[in-house]
Amino acid sequence: MENMRYLLDLAILLFAAKLFSVGGKKIGIPEVVGEILAGLLVGGAVLGLVKESDFLSQMAEIGVIMLMFEAGLGTNLRELK
């Protein structure tokens, strides 16, 4: 079970991120803010439900890259000029 812990941690993070994303949307804050709050609460900063590992660090880096890419796609170039 120890070698499969990263899958459980990933599932916990994804579930919490989606839950906080939807909750944030309902109260009027951006979804990404809810997802960041979920990471802070579930991770080692507050509750410590998820332990840091190399796998999760790599997934976090990929997640940041995807988030920045998505933000770039949503940027209005006319407003940027």
Number of C-alpha atoms within 10 A of each C-alpha: 6 5 6 8 13 18 12 12 19 15 13 17 21 15 14 20 22 16 15 21 21 18 16 18 14 11 8 9 13 14 19 17 15 21 23 14 17 21 20 14 17 19 18 13 11 10 10 12 14 21 12 13 12 9 11 17 11 10 13 12 11 11 12 11 12 12 13 11 11 11 10 11 10 9 10 9 9 6 6 6 5
